[in-house]
Structure formats: structure tokens, C-alpha cells
Amino acid sequence: MDERNLPCRGMRDIIDKYPSISLAAEVRNYRDAIHACLADTPDVVIVDAATANIDGVEAVGEIRKFFESPPPVLCLVNEHDETAREIVKAGASGLLYMYSSPEEFEAAVLMLGAGYSISLNSPYTEQRYSWDAPKEEIGGSDELSSREFEVLGLIARGRTNAEIAGMLDLRESTVKSHVQRLLRKTDKKSRAELTVLAYEKYMTPRTLDETA
């Protein structure tokens, strides 16, 4: 949900970039969002709460009020947004800064869709995540082979099996075997769950200074 053309186009381009997520509907206000959710309940509702003409607290509250089991709501907010705490109180499942990377946006959508919530730390101490950390630097990764860890990182970026095969110079059937072993070893059921696992357990946090 966004009333501004350029941010809408930007989010649409990001969503189109990743095969792991897709756009169900695009609306300009929470009333249209409710109608869209009633017609076809989405896995995640994304609200641009950074615009002055959309009240994030009201939008989240109204969306949640219409559903016995409301879809998770991800709100995009500006740095130092004083309403962020109120948006969470209203029932938002996650908050994400507008300056977040496309990879973080994709991971946030997948995490909320998998049943997790996302909170913001102070913008001065907020942690981004490295998507290409060496396996040896990650605690608890001994259960995965080096190749499986490499494939997991590419899944977390939203790459398809065909893309992973091309990037790693492997047969697509070999990539599928790696994915199946990953699912079995980690006791996960889908690529989305693997992405959440990668984000939570295997990807290394780093500060804003390190991402500059």
C-alpha cells in the first residue's frame, strides 16, 4: 500500500526481481487494501508508512480489525520515525527502514510470510547482514557442506535453481539435490523457510559503518 508513484514503482521492481516473492495487488489506501485482502488474502501486506498522507497506525489497525486471522503487516518507515513504536502497538508484524537494501526487503517479506516478526533497533546500532560470509566464520554451520552453505546463501538472495547452476557452474539437477539435502538437514519445508534460517542463523550481522 503506497500513494506515491515512484516508491510504488521501486517496490514493484524489487518484487519483480526476486522469484521468491510476488505482487498480489497494489493499492493507494487502507480501504482498498482491505478490499484486496478480502478478495484474496495475501501472505504479507506492505504499507509505506513513511509518507505523510498515510497514517501507519490507522492503516495497521484497520487492516487487522477486519480479519479474524489478519495477514502480517510490514511497515516501511523513515529513520527517526517517532510513530514506529505506535505502529507496532497497533499490530504491525514488522518494521523496515526505507533505506534498507533490496535483499533485506526480500528477507523481511519472507520472514513475515513464514510467521516471524521483525523489530527495529536504534538506527545508530541497527545491524545489516552479510550475504557472502565465509562458512568458517559462521558458528553452527558444521552440519552443512561448503557447497550446501554456498547454495543456501544464493537461495537467501532469491536465486532460482537455474541461476544457481549457472553461477556455480553446476547442473541444475545437482543444485536440486543440494536444495533437497538442505531441506532435509535443516528440517525445513520450503525455500522461504531456508531463507529465514539463513537470515537468522547463518548470515553474519554487521554495523552500518561496515556496509558503507
N, C-alpha and C positions, 0 to 999 in steps of 0.2 A: 504494500500500500504506500503510494507516494504521489504527491500532487505536482511534482516538478518533472519536466520532460527530460532534462539532462541526467539527473540521478537515476531516473527510471531506465533510461537507455543504458546507462552504465551498469546497473544491476542486471538488466536483461542480457547484456553482452557477457557478463561474468557467468551468469547461469548457463547461457548457451555454450560457454567454453568447456564446461565440465559435464561429462556424460552421467556423473553420479547424481546430479540434481536436475530438475526440470521445472519450468514455469507453468503453473496450472491456470492462473488468472492474474490480471494486472488491473488494479482499481485505484481511484483517487481519494476515497474517503472511507471511514469505517462502516458506514451504512452499506455501501457497495461491497465492502469486504465481507460483511455478514451474509449478504445475499449470495455471494460467490461461495462462501463456506457451506451454506445450507444446500446449495446446488451440488457441490462436490467437495467434501471435507478434505482439505489439504493436509499433508504431513506437518508443514510448518507455515505459519503466517509471518511475513516480514513487514515491519512497519518502520517507515522513515520518520522517527520521532525528532529528527534534527531540524526539520522545517518549522518555521514559526506558526504556520497555519494548521498544523496537525498536533493536537493535544495527545501526547503519547499515553498519559494516564487515562484519559477518557476513552481513547481508542481501544486500549487493552481491556479496560473494564467492560465496555460494551460488547466486545467480541466474546469475552468469557461468559457474559451474562446470558447469552443466547444458546449455550450448549451445555448439556449435562456433562459431557467429557470434551471440553474445548481443546482445539489444536494448540500446540505450543506456539507462543508468540516471541519472535526475535525482534527486538527494537534496536535500530541504529541511532546512536546518539553522538552529539558533539563532545569534544573534550571539555571538562569542567561543567558539564550539564548538571545543574542543581536539581533537576527533576528526575534524575536517574533512579534515586532511591524510591521515589514515589511510584515510578513506573514498575519497579519490582514489587512493591507492596500491592499494586493493582493486579498483579498476577502474571507479569511477563516472565517467560521461562529463561530468557537470555538477553543480554545487552552486548552490543559490539560497537566500538568506536568507528566513526565514519572513515578514519584514516587507516583502518585495518586493510591488510593485503587481500587479494582475491582468494589466496589459499586459506587464509583464516576465515573468510566469509564462508567458503565452501565447507570447511571443517565444522564451523558453528552450526550451519544448517543441518549437516549430517548428524552432529551430536544431539541437537534438539529432536530431530526425527527419530533417533534411537532411544529417546527417553531421558537424556541427560539435561542438566541446566547449566547455564554459563553466567558467571558474575564478573564484574569489573573490579580490578584493584585500582589503586591510585594511578593516574596517568603517568606519574613520575617513576613508578616502580612496576608498571604493567609489563608482563612478560610476553614476548613473541615466541615463536617456536621455529627451531631449525629443522628443515625437512630433509637435510642431507648429512646428518651427523654420522660419523664413523661408528660402526657397530661396537667396536671395542670400548667406546666412551659411554655406552648406554648400559646402565645397570639392569639386570634381569632379562637380558636378551640372549642368554646362553641357549635357551630352548630352540632358537631359530638358527638356521644355517646363514652364512653370509649372503647367499643368493636370495634366500627367503626374506631376509631383512631388507635387501635391496628392492625386491618386488613389493614388499609392504610399503616402503617409502613412496614408490610410484603409485600404488593404489591410493595412498593418502593424498596424492596430488590430483587424483581423479583420472588417471590414465587408464585406458582400456587395455584388454589383453593384447590386442593387435599393436597398440602403441608401445606397450612394454616390450613386446617381442622385438620390435624394430629398434628400440633404444638399447636393448641389451644383446642384440644380435642372437636371438633365440627363436626357435619355432614357437608358433602360437600355442601348439599343443603342450609344449614344455612349460610355458607360462601358466596355462590352465592347471597343470599338475602342481606347480608351485603354489598357486592360489588354493587349490584343494587341500594341500598339506598345511598351509597357513590356517585355513578354517578349522581343520581337524586338531592341529596342535594348540590353537588358542581357544577352541570350543566356541567359535563364532559361527553365525549362520549366513552372513552376507558381507558384501564389500563395505557397506556402510558401517557395520559393526567393526570391521577391521580398521577402518579409518578412525573411528572413535578410539579404538585400542591404541593405534599408532600415536594419536594426539595425546592421550592420557598417560601412556606408559613408556613409549619408546622414543618420542621426539624430545629433544633437549630444549629447555627454556633458555632464553637469552634476553637481556635487557634491551631497551630501545636504543641505547648507545651502540650496542653491538650490531643492530640492524641498519644503522645509518649508512 
